């Protein structure tokens, strides 16, 4: 008989960044291991989900509820709706477009800090790392910003399938470590799945 605690832990993840940086492609590669050269820009937001078992965290199952948001300026007020109750924010920029990195720093990060819970987990993603010949933002710059804000940093390429699985593995482990203890009673396994509870004083599960 299956135990209730075997159910996947749901976590809301929002992907943010300017239009064309590859948010939709990151999700497609993660969910379906697929890549399309031409992708229609997201209008509003799209939802998808995928569950992963984390062997590093005592085989806990984590269901990523992914919100792919529009990057166009006219949709920014709508995008704010999707910050609510998000436990993980992935800030994506295109390494070949300096302005997309600047917007991550000046706008998207500020929006997350002002409109989400204080303990939200943030990842900074340098996408399109296969296009180094056209690089306008160095990996060192991206890492420096991530370090400044206490975020995970990953370089990714949806085209070459580089860094995508590692990104979600890293944010999943950090979320589980931050919110779920390793006690065997199951008392703490369903804390702060998408609400406003505090993640303080919990032991690491991984």
C-alpha positions as a Markdown table, in Angstrom:
| # | Residue | x | y | z |
|---|---|---|---|---|
| 1 | Unk | 0.0 | 0.0 | 0.0 |
| 2 | Unk | 1.4 | 3.4 | -1.0 |
| 3 | Unk | 2.1 | 5.9 | 1.8 |
| 4 | Unk | 0.9 | 9.4 | 1.6 |
| 5 | Unk | 4.4 | 10.7 | 2.0 |
| 6 | Unk | 5.4 | 9.0 | -1.3 |
| 7 | Unk | 3.5 | 11.7 | -3.2 |
| 8 | Unk | 5.7 | 14.2 | -5.1 |
| 9 | Unk | 6.5 | 17.5 | -3.4 |
| 10 | Unk | 5.2 | 20.3 | -5.5 |
| 11 | Unk | 7.3 | 23.4 | -6.0 |
| 12 | Unk | 6.3 | 26.5 | -8.1 |
| 13 | Unk | 9.1 | 27.7 | -10.4 |
| 14 | Unk | 8.9 | 30.9 | -12.4 |
| 15 | Unk | 11.3 | 31.6 | -15.4 |
| 16 | Unk | 11.9 | 35.3 | -15.9 |
| 17 | Unk | 13.9 | 37.4 | -18.4 |
| 18 | Unk | 13.7 | 39.3 | -21.7 |
| 19 | Unk | 12.0 | 38.0 | -24.8 |
| 20 | Unk | 14.2 | 35.7 | -26.9 |
| 21 | Unk | 16.6 | 34.6 | -24.1 |
| 22 | Unk | 15.5 | 31.0 | -24.3 |
| 23 | Unk | 13.1 | 30.5 | -21.4 |
| 24 | Unk | 10.7 | 28.4 | -23.5 |
| 25 | Unk | 13.6 | 26.4 | -25.0 |
| 26 | Unk | 15.0 | 25.6 | -21.5 |
| 27 | Unk | 11.6 | 24.2 | -20.5 |
| 28 | Unk | 11.2 | 22.2 | -23.7 |
| 29 | Unk | 14.7 | 20.7 | -23.3 |
| 30 | Unk | 14.0 | 19.8 | -19.7 |
| 31 | Unk | 10.5 | 18.4 | -20.2 |
| 32 | Unk | 10.8 | 16.7 | -23.5 |
| 33 | Unk | 14.5 | 16.8 | -24.4 |
| 34 | Unk | 13.5 | 18.7 | -27.5 |
| 35 | Unk | 14.8 | 21.8 | -29.3 |
| 36 | Unk | 13.3 | 23.9 | -32.0 |
| 37 | Unk | 15.2 | 26.6 | -33.9 |
| 38 | Unk | 12.1 | 28.8 | -34.2 |
| 39 | Unk | 10.1 | 29.4 | -31.1 |
| 40 | Unk | 7.0 | 31.7 | -30.8 |
| 41 | Unk | 7.4 | 34.3 | -28.1 |
| 42 | Unk | 5.4 | 33.6 | -25.0 |
| 43 | Unk | 2.4 | 35.8 | -24.4 |
| 44 | Unk | 1.3 | 36.0 | -20.8 |
| 45 | Unk | 2.6 | 32.7 | -19.3 |
| 46 | Unk | 2.6 | 29.0 | -20.1 |
| 47 | Unk | 2.5 | 26.1 | -17.6 |
| 48 | Unk | 4.1 | 22.7 | -17.6 |
| 49 | Unk | 5.4 | 20.3 | -15.0 |
| 50 | Unk | 7.8 | 17.4 | -14.6 |
| 51 | Unk | 8.6 | 15.2 | -11.6 |
| 52 | Unk | 12.2 | 14.1 | -10.7 |
| 53 | Unk | 13.3 | 11.6 | -8.1 |
| 54 | Unk | 16.3 | 12.9 | -6.1 |
| 55 | Unk | 18.4 | 10.0 | -5.0 |
| 56 | Unk | 20.7 | 12.5 | -3.3 |
| 57 | Unk | 17.8 | 13.4 | -1.0 |
| 58 | Unk | 16.6 | 10.0 | 0.2 |
| 59 | Unk | 14.7 | 9.4 | -3.1 |
| 60 | Unk | 12.3 | 12.3 | -2.5 |
| 61 | Unk | 10.2 | 13.1 | -5.6 |
| 62 | Unk | 10.0 | 16.8 | -6.6 |
| 63 | Unk | 7.3 | 18.0 | -9.0 |
| 64 | Unk | 8.5 | 21.2 | -10.8 |
| 65 | Unk | 5.5 | 23.3 | -11.6 |
| 66 | Unk | 7.0 | 25.6 | -14.3 |
| 67 | Unk | 5.7 | 29.0 | -15.3 |
| 68 | Unk | 7.2 | 30.3 | -18.5 |
| 69 | Unk | 6.6 | 34.0 | -18.5 |
| 70 | Unk | 6.6 | 36.6 | -21.3 |
| 71 | Unk | 9.6 | 38.9 | -21.5 |
| 72 | Unk | 8.0 | 41.7 | -23.5 |
| 73 | Unk | 7.5 | 45.0 | -21.7 |
| 74 | Unk | 3.7 | 45.1 | -22.4 |
| 75 | Unk | 3.3 | 41.9 | -20.4 |
| 76 | Unk | 5.4 | 42.8 | -17.4 |
| 77 | Unk | 2.4 | 43.8 | -15.2 |
| 78 | Unk | 0.7 | 40.4 | -16.0 |
| 79 | Unk | 3.9 | 38.5 | -15.3 |
| 80 | Unk | 3.9 | 39.8 | -11.7 |
| 81 | Unk | 0.9 | 37.7 | -11.0 |
| 82 | Unk | 3.1 | 34.6 | -11.4 |
| 83 | Unk | 5.6 | 35.6 | -8.7 |
| 84 | Unk | 3.0 | 34.8 | -6.0 |
| 85 | Unk | 3.9 | 31.7 | -4.0 |
| 86 | Unk | 6.9 | 30.9 | -6.3 |
| 87 | Unk | 9.6 | 29.1 | -4.3 |
| 88 | Unk | 12.2 | 29.2 | -7.1 |
| 89 | Unk | 12.9 | 31.9 | -9.7 |
| 90 | Unk | 15.2 | 31.3 | -12.7 |
| 91 | Unk | 16.5 | 34.5 | -14.2 |
| 92 | Unk | 17.6 | 33.8 | -17.8 |
| 93 | Unk | 19.8 | 36.0 | -20.0 |
| 94 | Unk | 21.3 | 35.6 | -23.5 |
| 95 | Unk | 25.1 | 35.8 | -23.4 |
| 96 | Unk | 25.1 | 37.3 | -26.9 |
| 97 | Unk | 22.9 | 40.2 | -25.8 |
| 98 | Unk | 24.3 | 42.4 | -23.1 |
| 99 | Unk | 21.0 | 44.2 | -22.5 |
| 100 | Unk | 19.3 | 41.0 | -21.4 |
| 101 | Unk | 21.9 | 40.6 | -18.6 |
| 102 | Unk | 21.4 | 44.3 | -17.6 |
| 103 | Unk | 17.7 | 43.8 | -17.4 |
| 104 | Unk | 18.1 | 40.8 | -15.2 |
| 105 | Unk | 20.1 | 42.9 | -12.7 |
| 106 | Unk | 18.1 | 46.1 | -13.0 |
| 107 | Unk | 14.5 | 44.9 | -13.4 |
| 108 | Unk | 13.8 | 41.1 | -13.0 |
| 109 | Unk | 15.9 | 40.6 | -9.8 |
| 110 | Unk | 14.3 | 43.7 | -8.2 |
| 111 | Unk | 10.9 | 42.4 | -9.1 |
| 112 | Unk | 11.5 | 39.1 | -7.5 |
| 113 | Unk | 12.8 | 40.7 | -4.3 |
| 114 | Unk | 9.9 | 43.1 | -4.0 |
| 115 | Unk | 7.1 | 40.7 | -5.0 |
| 116 | Unk | 8.0 | 37.2 | -3.7 |
| 117 | Unk | 8.8 | 35.6 | -0.3 |
| 118 | Unk | 12.2 | 36.5 | 1.2 |
| 119 | Unk | 13.4 | 32.9 | 1.1 |
| 120 | Unk | 12.8 | 32.3 | -2.6 |
| 121 | Unk | 15.6 | 30.4 | -4.3 |
| 122 | Unk | 17.1 | 32.1 | -7.2 |
| 123 | Unk | 19.2 | 30.8 | -10.1 |
| 124 | Unk | 21.0 | 32.9 | -12.7 |
| 125 | Unk | 21.2 | 31.3 | -16.1 |
| 126 | Unk | 23.6 | 32.3 | -18.8 |
| 127 | Unk | 21.9 | 30.8 | -21.8 |
| 128 | Unk | 23.2 | 30.1 | -25.4 |
| 129 | Unk | 26.7 | 29.2 | -24.2 |
| 130 | Unk | 27.2 | 27.5 | -27.6 |
| 131 | Unk | 27.5 | 31.0 | -29.2 |
| 132 | Unk | 30.8 | 32.0 | -27.5 |
| 133 | Unk | 32.0 | 33.7 | -30.6 |
| 134 | Unk | 29.2 | 36.3 | -30.2 |
| 135 | Unk | 29.6 | 36.6 | -26.4 |
| 136 | Unk | 28.8 | 40.0 | -24.9 |
| 137 | Unk | 28.6 | 38.8 | -21.3 |
| 138 | Unk | 31.4 | 36.8 | -19.9 |
| 139 | Unk | 30.8 | 33.8 | -17.6 |
| 140 | Unk | 32.8 | 35.7 | -14.9 |
| 141 | Unk | 30.3 | 38.6 | -15.0 |
| 142 | Unk | 27.4 | 36.2 | -14.6 |
| 143 | Unk | 29.0 | 34.3 | -11.7 |
| 144 | Unk | 29.9 | 37.6 | -10.0 |
| 145 | Unk | 26.3 | 38.8 | -10.1 |
| 146 | Unk | 25.0 | 35.4 | -8.9 |
| 147 | Unk | 27.5 | 35.5 | -6.0 |
| 148 | Unk | 26.4 | 39.0 | -5.0 |
| 149 | Unk | 22.7 | 37.9 | -4.7 |
| 150 | Unk | 23.4 | 34.5 | -3.3 |
| 151 | Unk | 22.0 | 32.7 | -6.4 |
| 152 | Unk | 22.9 | 29.5 | -8.2 |
| 153 | Unk | 24.7 | 30.1 | -11.4 |
| 154 | Unk | 24.6 | 27.8 | -14.5 |
| 155 | Unk | 25.7 | 28.2 | -18.1 |
| 156 | Unk | 23.3 | 26.5 | -20.5 |
| 157 | Unk | 22.8 | 25.7 | -24.2 |
| 158 | Unk | 19.4 | 24.4 | -25.3 |
| 159 | Unk | 20.8 | 23.7 | -28.8 |
| 160 | Unk | 23.6 | 21.5 | -27.5 |
| 161 | Unk | 21.7 | 20.3 | -24.4 |
| 162 | Unk | 24.3 | 21.6 | -22.0 |
| 163 | Unk | 23.6 | 22.4 | -18.3 |
| 164 | Unk | 19.8 | 22.1 | -18.4 |
| 165 | Unk | 19.5 | 18.9 | -16.3 |
| 166 | Unk | 22.2 | 20.2 | -14.0 |
| 167 | Unk | 20.3 | 23.4 | -13.5 |
| 168 | Unk | 17.2 | 21.7 | -12.3 |
| 169 | Unk | 19.1 | 19.2 | -10.2 |
| 170 | Unk | 20.9 | 22.1 | -8.4 |
| 171 | Unk | 17.7 | 24.1 | -7.7 |
| 172 | Unk | 15.9 | 20.9 | -6.6 |
| 173 | Unk | 18.5 | 19.9 | -4.1 |
| 174 | Unk | 18.7 | 23.4 | -2.7 |
| 175 | Unk | 15.0 | 23.5 | -2.3 |
| 176 | Unk | 14.8 | 20.2 | -0.6 |
| 177 | Unk | 17.8 | 21.1 | 1.7 |
| 178 | Unk | 16.1 | 24.3 | 2.6 |
| 179 | Unk | 12.7 | 23.0 | 3.4 |
| 180 | Unk | 12.6 | 19.4 | 4.3 |
| 181 | Unk | 14.4 | 17.6 | 7.2 |
| 182 | Unk | 15.8 | 14.1 | 7.1 |
| 183 | Unk | 13.8 | 12.8 | 10.0 |
| 184 | Unk | 12.1 | 9.5 | 9.3 |
| 185 | Unk | 8.8 | 10.3 | 11.0 |
| 186 | Unk | 7.6 | 12.3 | 8.0 |
| 187 | Unk | 6.5 | 15.2 | 10.2 |
| 188 | Unk | 8.3 | 17.8 | 8.2 |
| 189 | Unk | 8.0 | 16.4 | 4.7 |
| 190 | Unk | 5.2 | 18.7 | 3.5 |
| 191 | Unk | 6.3 | 22.0 | 4.9 |
| 192 | Unk | 6.3 | 25.2 | 2.8 |
| 193 | Unk | 5.4 | 23.6 | -0.5 |
| 194 | Unk | 4.1 | 26.9 | -1.9 |
| 195 | Unk | 2.9 | 28.9 | 1.1 |
| 196 | Unk | 4.5 | 31.5 | 3.3 |
| 197 | Unk | 6.1 | 29.3 | 6.0 |
| 198 | Unk | 9.7 | 29.8 | 7.2 |
| 199 | Unk | 12.5 | 27.5 | 6.2 |
| 200 | Unk | 14.6 | 28.3 | 9.2 |
| 201 | Unk | 16.1 | 25.6 | 11.5 |
| 202 | Unk | 15.5 | 22.7 | 9.2 |
| 203 | Unk | 18.1 | 20.0 | 8.8 |
| 204 | Unk | 19.5 | 19.2 | 5.4 |
| 205 | Unk | 18.0 | 16.1 | 3.7 |
| 206 | Unk | 20.8 | 15.7 | 1.1 |
